[in-house]
Amino acid sequence: MDKIKKWETIFLCFSLIALAGLGYIVANLISFYNELSHPVSLIILFLLGGLTFVLLPYKLMGHLLSDESGQTLKFRKVSYLVFMLGLIAIALIFEFDLADVMHAIIIASFEEFLFRYVIYTLLSYKFSHRSSLILTAFIFGFFLHLNGDFLTNALVRFPAGIVLQILCNRFGLEYSILLHALNNIIAGLV
């Protein structure tokens, strides 16, 4: 990674997001054109999203950094499972559409892993932690959410990216996933 320049690191991060977006689009196209049920669509999203949001970016990061980054992922699986089961229980109690809740959880989990761990780690190898936090939040707020209007991205998604990264750094990835999933669920209800 020493030979890679700062701008190349940023370009790599944008490329990983484009790859993840492509996986998401392909999963939705397969589901839409084959008129698949919600459970089957969620499985396809989980498989393609897992590949393009998690597995491939993680493997590429590991290959580039070869454990030189010193970054460790704070992630407690039991806490994560308790949080997600809690969200599902709330959805069942209040009679939310379970498929929509599962979709929100899957998307939040994948986006948080990609941004709070992979992209932040890659950027922090070349930039200060503060700059990495701002760059990660900026990319999250403006590039990932290209479909949003500028004002919403500037006033909501960019600051949310900062809060989610701080939450992840201080408490662990499962906390940023929980907050992101709650936001997605609430946004889906409105």
C-alpha positions in Angstrom: 0.0 0.0 0.0 3.1 2.2 0.3 3.3 2.6 -3.4 -0.4 3.7 -3.7 -0.9 7.4 -3.7 -3.6 9.3 -1.7 -5.8 10.0 -4.8 -5.5 6.3 -5.8 -6.8 5.3 -2.4 -9.8 7.6 -2.8 -10.4 6.2 -6.3 -10.2 2.7 -4.9 -12.9 3.6 -2.3 -15.2 5.0 -5.0 -14.6 1.8 -7.1 -15.6 -0.4 -4.1 -18.8 1.6 -3.7 -19.5 1.3 -7.4 -19.0 -2.5 -7.2 -21.3 -2.7 -4.2 -23.9 -0.6 -6.1 -23.7 -2.9 -9.0 -24.3 -5.9 -6.8 -27.4 -4.1 -5.3 -28.7 -3.2 -8.8 -28.2 -6.7 -10.1 -30.0 -8.2 -7.1 -32.9 -5.9 -7.6 -33.1 -6.6 -11.4 -33.1 -10.3 -10.8 -35.8 -10.0 -8.3 -37.9 -7.6 -10.3 -37.7 -9.3 -13.7 -38.3 -12.8 -12.3 -41.2 -11.4 -10.1 -39.7 -13.1 -7.0 -41.3 -13.1 -3.6 -39.9 -10.9 -0.8 -38.1 -13.8 1.0 -36.4 -15.0 -2.3 -35.5 -11.4 -3.1 -33.9 -10.9 0.4 -31.8 -14.1 -0.1 -30.6 -12.8 -3.5 -29.8 -9.4 -2.0 -28.0 -11.1 0.9 -25.9 -13.3 -1.4 -25.0 -10.6 -4.0 -24.7 -7.9 -1.3 -22.6 -10.1 0.8 -20.3 -10.7 -2.1 -20.0 -7.1 -3.3 -20.4 -5.1 -0.1 -18.4 -7.4 2.3 -16.4 -10.3 0.9 -14.7 -8.8 -2.2 -13.9 -5.4 -0.5 -12.6 -7.2 2.6 -10.4 -9.5 0.6 -9.0 -6.6 -1.5 -8.3 -4.6 1.6 -6.6 -7.5 3.2 -4.5 -8.0 0.1 -3.5 -4.4 -0.1 -2.7 -3.8 3.5 -1.5 -7.3 4.5 -2.3 -6.5 8.2 0.0 -3.4 8.1 -2.8 -1.0 9.0 -3.1 -1.9 12.7 -6.9 -1.4 12.4 -8.9 -3.9 14.2 -12.6 -4.2 13.9 -14.6 -3.8 17.0 -17.6 -6.1 16.4 -19.3 -8.3 19.0 -21.4 -10.9 17.2 -23.6 -11.5 20.2 -24.5 -7.8 20.6 -25.2 -7.6 16.9 -27.6 -10.6 17.1 -29.4 -9.3 20.1 -29.8 -5.9 18.4 -31.1 -7.3 15.2 -33.4 -9.8 17.0 -34.7 -6.8 19.0 -35.5 -4.9 15.8 -37.3 -7.9 14.4 -39.3 -8.3 17.7 -40.3 -4.7 17.5 -41.3 -5.1 13.9 -43.5 -8.1 14.9 -45.0 -6.4 17.9 -46.0 -3.3 15.9 -46.9 -5.3 12.8 -44.4 -3.7 10.5 -43.7 -5.5 7.2 -41.0 -8.0 8.2 -39.5 -8.1 4.7 -39.0 -4.3 4.8 -37.4 -4.6 8.3 -35.1 -7.4 7.1 -34.2 -5.3 4.0 -33.3 -2.4 6.2 -31.1 -4.6 8.5 -29.3 -6.2 5.5 -28.6 -2.9 3.8 -27.5 -1.2 7.0 -25.2 -4.2 7.9 -23.6 -4.2 4.4 -23.2 -0.4 4.1 -21.8 -0.1 7.6 -19.2 -2.8 7.1 -18.1 -1.3 3.7 -17.9 2.3 5.0 -17.0 2.1 8.7 -14.5 -0.7 8.3 -13.2 -1.2 4.8 -13.3 2.4 3.4 -12.3 4.0 6.7 -9.4 1.6 7.1 -8.1 2.2 3.6 -8.4 5.9 4.0 -6.8 6.0 7.5 -3.8 4.2 6.0 -3.1 7.3 3.9 -4.8 10.1 5.8 -5.1 11.2 9.4 -8.0 9.6 11.4 -9.9 12.9 11.4 -9.5 13.3 7.6 -10.4 9.7 7.1 -13.6 10.2 9.2 -14.6 13.3 7.1 -13.8 11.7 3.8 -15.7 8.5 4.7 -18.7 10.6 5.8 -18.5 12.7 2.7 -18.4 9.7 0.4 -21.2 8.1 2.3 -23.4 11.2 2.3 -22.8 12.3 -1.3 -21.6 9.4 -3.4 -23.5 6.5 -2.0 -26.7 8.5 -1.9 -26.6 10.1 -5.3 -30.3 9.7 -5.5 -30.8 12.2 -2.7 -31.0 15.9 -3.2 -28.0 18.0 -2.2 -29.5 19.7 0.8 -30.7 16.4 2.4 -27.3 14.9 1.7 -25.5 17.9 3.2 -27.7 18.3 6.3 -28.7 14.7 7.1 -26.5 12.0 5.4 -23.1 13.6 5.7 -23.5 14.4 9.5 -25.0 10.9 9.9 -21.9 9.5 8.3 -19.8 11.3 10.9 -21.9 10.1 13.8 -22.0 6.5 12.5 -18.2 6.5 12.2 -17.6 7.9 15.6 -20.1 5.4 17.0 -18.3 2.6 15.3 -14.8 3.7 16.4 -15.8 4.2 20.0 -18.3 1.4 20.7 -18.1 -1.1 17.8 -19.6 -1.8 14.3 -22.7 -3.3 15.7 -23.8 0.0 17.2 -23.4 1.9 14.0 -25.4 -0.9 12.2 -28.1 -0.6 14.8 -28.5 3.1 14.4 -28.4 2.9 10.6 -31.0 0.1 10.6 -33.2 2.0 12.9 -32.9 5.0 10.6 -33.7 2.9 7.6 -36.8 1.4 9.3 -38.1 4.8 10.4 -37.5 6.3 7.0 -39.4 3.4 5.5 -42.4 4.1 7.7 -42.6 7.8 6.9 
